[in-house]
């Protein structure tokens, strides 16, 4: 995931630091570290692997396969806990992905054709070549359905590896990788929607279309409160897609595209009104300022809250609020639930199998060359240009990191394979490939040095 970026500043309060601030300080500092999401993913993965291969391995699989029932009376939905994680929590993951895609299209690195050309071209190459490599290894086999597995990039891990290198990595490279992952996620969403849908209930799909139209109507009417979108998005759109056979994570992306992304006040008006409110505060009598909840203070603060609400967008607020939950809860829980694979056979036999080779070669080799070739063609044909201060060798190093599939690759594997043996092989291969790509990318980018030569176009 690209993640929500924002300006953060610690505000010194006149009352001093409260005890709860001192208790929560280490946690807050950890969550502010750019690599912390990747660290939690690694921890969750290691726990899952140890648990699944321990004397208590049976409890691991029993825990995630236990039925969880939601609802009452005849309106009950009962599914294994693993399904609730993959179909429920991951819908929230895809919702945030959808918010990020929409933001990038409106104001980010995908907002103009010239800006978007390089990451789009790289992403297309990084999607097509790995899929072709996988198909070449699995042509004519039952495992051919896993062709979508090596297409994905796990942005949390990839950005985490770049962050470990500190200032040696130009900001432009991080921006390129983030935009690339956004396009990559969009491609994965389309692949899931069109190729990994087992059966379709057109009645429920039709109901989903009605709920989607309602969400669009809310947007057009200018509704900016989150609750109506959540009510229709979860209670209607997500449930309809869940029952339709189309994977419900697609509902998360569609709902995200319906969230308003416009402000209700321009910058000049916002500054003018803020200045007026501050002057109102400064003009208060000292006796009034000392009152805890004076009417004048309350009105001034309410006015300021209204201003901030009008100057921000529901999309920004939701992305900022949900991103920590996705990074620090949804993705680690997904890894804990899905990364537990029993190493019952020979690892060498597993990774040298047709599925293993398709996934590993696809992610490690296909991703790096696909991304690099796509970007190179875009620059050489004049559709795009290399960012300032970024060399081809730097871009190639980042292309290596595109082979870190992990979260999205495991998710697609769970959709592609109902056969437990094939799924286990795919997961082990994904973990192996992601580790190799992370090491290769780290070495490739770290060898560049602090000074990048000016690229030739």
N, C-alpha and C positions, 0 to 999 in steps of 0.2 A: 504494500500500500504506500501511496505517496505520502499521505498524512497531511494534516492541516498545519500549515505554517503560520506563525503569528508573532507579533511583537509582545515580548514579555518584560515587565519591569517590576521589581520588588518595591512595594510602597512601604515606607517607614511610617508606622502609626504612632501617634502621640502617646497612646496608652501603653506602649511597649509591647514586647512579645508575650502572648498568652501561653499558658502551660501546654495547651493543645497544639500550638504552633511548634513548640520545642519537641513534642512527641512525634508530630507528623513531619518534621523537617527532613529526616533522612529519606522517608518515602517520597516526599515532594521532590527532593534533589535527584533521586533515582529516576523518577518519571520524566524529569526534564532532560536527562541524558539521551542523546539521539540513538544510541545503540541499545537502550534498555529493553525495547520491544523485542529485538533479536535475542537478547540474553534470556528473556523469559521463554521465548520459543525453544531455545536450546535446552533450557532446564526442563520444560514440559516434555520435550522429545526424549531426553535421557531418562526421565522418570518413567515414561510410557514403555520404553525399550527394556529397562531393568525390571519393571513390574511384569511385563508380558513374558519375560524369560526367567522369572524367579520361581521358587517352589509354590508361590501363590498366583501363578499365571492364570489359573482357572477363574480366580476371583476378578481378574482384570476384565476378561471377556464377559463374565456373568454380569458385572457391574454395568457395562455399557449396553448390554442386551436386555436389561430389565425393562419391563413395560412401565411407561409413565402415562397416566390418564389425565386429561384436561377437560373440564366441562362438567355438566350435570344433566341428569335425566337422559333423554334421547340425544341431546346435543353434546355427545362426548367424543373425544378423539384420543385414541390409545395407540401409542407407538413406542418402540424401543428408545431408550435414552440417546443412543447413538444417532438415531434419525432426527430427534429433536435438536441435537447439536448441528448436524449437517444440513437439515432443512430449515431449522428455526434460527439458531444463532448465526449461521452463515448467511442468512438473508439480511441480517443486520450488517454483516461484513460487506455484502454486495451493495447494500443501501449507501454506506459510506463511500464505497468505490464509485457508485453512481453520482454522488454529490461531488466527488473529486473530478470526475470526468466532465460534469457540467460546468464546474468552476473553471477548469482548464480551457474548455471550449469558449467560454465567455470572456475571461480576462487573463488567462494563463498562457502557457507555451503552445496551446493549440488554437489560439484566438485569431491568428492570421495564417493564410496559406504558407507564407515564407517561414514563419516560426514553426509551423506544424510539420512542414515537409520532411525535415531531417529525422525527428523521432518516429513519424509515421512510416517513412521508408525503412528505417531500421527495424521497427516492430514487424512490418510485413515480412521482411526477409527472415526475421527471427521466429516467425510463426510458420512460414511455408517450408523452409529447409528442414527443421527438426521433424515436422510431420512426414515429409517425404522420406527422410532417413529411417524413421520408425516403420513406415510402410514397406520399405525395401527389406528390412529384416523380418517382417511378419506377414509378407504377402501370401495369401492363400491359407492363413492360419486363423483359428478362432480368436486369437489375440489381436487381430487387425483392428478391432474396435478401440484399442487404446491409443490410436494415432494422435489424439488430442493431448495426451499426457505431457510430452516434452515441449509443448508450445508455450507454457506459462513461465512467468518470472515472479519470484517472491520479492517484492520491493522492500519489505521490512528487513530481510536479511541482506539484500544487495546494498541498500543505503547504509546499513549497519557496518558492512565491510569497508565501504568508502570512508565512513566516519572514523574508523580506526586509524586511517592514514592522515587524519588531521588536515593541516594547511597544504600538504603536498598535492592535494586534489583541488583543481580549479573549481570554483562555484559552478561554472558553466557545465562541467561534467556531471555534477549532481543534478542540475536542472535537466540535462539531456536524459539521464537515467530515469528520473522521475517521470518526465513526459513520455518516455518510451514505455515505462511500466503502465502508465494510464492507458495508452493505446493497446498495449498487450492485454490488459484486463478487459477492455472493451471487446477485443477479439475473442477472448475466452468466454465472455458472456454470450456472444453470438453463437459460438460453437456449442455451448451447453444448450442454448435455446433451440437450435435447429438440428443438432446431431445426437444429443443425449437425452432425448425425450422418448420414453418407452411406449406410452400409449396416450391418447388424447380424448378427454371427455369434452366434447364441443359445447355441451350445456354449461358446464362449469367454466370453460374458457370464455364463453359468451358473458357469463356473470362477471368474470374478471374484467372483460372489456368495458362493461357498464361501470364498475367501480373505478377503472382507470379514467373513464370520461368524467366521472364525478370529481376525481382529483384534479383533472385539467380544468374543470369548471371552477373549483375552489381557487385555483391559481388565477384564472381570468377575472374572477370577481374581486380579487385583491385580498383574499383571506390570508393573514400572516400568522395566526396562532397555530401552534404545532398540533394541538389536540385533534382538530378535525381531520388533518392529514393522517395522524397516527390511527385514529379510529377506523377510517375508511381503508387505509393502507394495510393495517394488520387484520382487522376484523372482516375486511371484505376482499381486497386484492390478493393478499398473501394466502388466505384460506382457499379462495377460489382457484388459485394456481396450484396449491397443494393437492386439491381434489381433482384438478383437470389432467394431471399427468405431466404438464410442463413444469420443470423444476421451479420451486417457489422462490429460489434465490433471484430469478429473473424479475419477480414482482418487486424485489428490493430495488433493483436498478431502475425499473419503470417508475416506481413511486418517487425515487430521488429526482428524476427528471421533471417531476411535477412541482417540486418545492420552489417557491418564488425566489428569484435571485436579483431583484431590483430593490433599491433603496426608495424611501418615500420622501426624502429631503436631499437637496444637493449640498455640496460642501460649503458653499458660501452662506447659505441659509443656516446650516448647522453651526458654523462658527459664530455667526451673528447672534443666534439664539443662546448659544453657550455663554458668549460674552455677557449677554444680558442677564443670564441666570447668575453668573459669578458676581457681577456688579450688584445684583439683588442681595446676594449673600454678604458682600462687603458693606452694604448699606444698612445692615441690620444693627439694632442697638445691642450693646454688650449684654444687657439683661435678657434680651430675647435669645441671643446665641447660647446662653447658659441653660436655657430650658431644654429638657430632654426631647420632648415631642411637641414643640410649638407648632401652631397652625401654619405660620409663615415658612418655617423650615421644612415642614412636611410638603407644602405646596411646591416649594422650590426644588426639593429632591424628586418629587413626582414629575415635575416638568422636565428635569434632567433625564430621568429614566425614559420618558416618552421620546425625548430627542435622540437618545442612544438607540432606542428600538427602531426609530424611523431611519436613522443613519446606517444601521446595519441591515443585513438581509437574513431571512429565515434560513437560507442555505448555509451562510457563514456560521450562524449560531448553532445549527444542528451539527454541522461538520466538526466545529470546535468542541461541542459537548459530547458527541458520540465517539470521536476518534480515540480518546484514552480508553474508553470501554472496549473498543474493538482491539486495540493494540495490547492492552494489559489484561483482558479477560477472554474475549471471544476467540482470538487466535491461539493463545496458550491452551484453552480448553479444547479447541479443535485438535491441536497437536497431541494433547494428552489422550484424546479419544481415538485418534486415527493412526498415530505413529507407532503404537504398540504392535510389533510384529514378532512372532515367534521364530527364532533362528533354528528351525528344526533340521534343515538340510545343509548342504555344503554352500557356503557363501560364494565360492568360486563358480559352482554349478549354476547358482541363481543369477549372478551378474553376467555369466556367459551364455545364458539362455536367449532365445529370440526376443522375448519381452525385455530382459535385462539389457541386452545390447541396444535394442531400439530406443529404450529410455535413456541410457547413459550416453551413448554416442549422439543421440538426438539433442540432449540438453548440453552436454559438454562441448561437442564439436559443432553440431548444427546451429545452436544458438549463437555462438561467437562469430562464426563465419556468415551466418544469415544476417545478423544485425550489422556487422561490418560491411558486408557486400551491399545491403540495402542502402546504408548511409552513403557509401562510396558512389553508388550509381546516382543518388539524388544530387550529390555535390557535382559530379562530373557532367551531369546533364543540365546543370544550372537551376534545378528546382530548389536547391537549398545551398547553404554555405556553412562551413565549420564555424562554431562559436569562436570568438576572439580568444587567443591564448591556449587553444586546444589543438594538439597535434594528432595525426592519424594514429600514432602509437598509443596515445592516451585514450583515444576512442576505442581502439582495439582492446585495451585493458579493461575498459568498462563493458565491452561486449562480452567478455568472459563472464562477468557477473550476471549477465542475463540468463546464464545457465543454472542459476539457483532457482529451482522450481518450487520445491517444498510445498507450502500451503495450497496453492492453486493446483499444482500437479497431483498432489495426494487427493484433493477434492475431485478432480476430473477422473482419476483412477477409480475412486469409489463409485462413480457413475458408469464408468466403462465396463467394469468387471463385476459380475455377480459370483464368479468362481473364486473361492477363497484363496486357492493356491496362486492363481494369476494375480490377484490383488496383493497378496503378500510379496510376490516377486516384484511387482511394480513399485510397492512402497520401499522395499530395500534398495531397489535400483535408484529411486528418486533421492533417497537419503545419500547414497554413494555419489551420485552425479552432483548433487548440490554441494557436498563437501569438496569434491574435486574442483568444481567451478569457483567456489569461494576461495580456495587456496590459490588456484591459477590466477584469478582476478586480483587477489591481494598482491601476489608476487609481481604480476605484470604492471599494475598501477604504481606500486611502491618503487619499482626500478626506474621510474621515469625521472625522479629527481624533482627538486623544487622549481626549477626553471623550465618552463615549456617553450620549445622553439615555436616560432610563428608558423602556422600551417600554410601550406600552399594550396591554392584552390584550382 
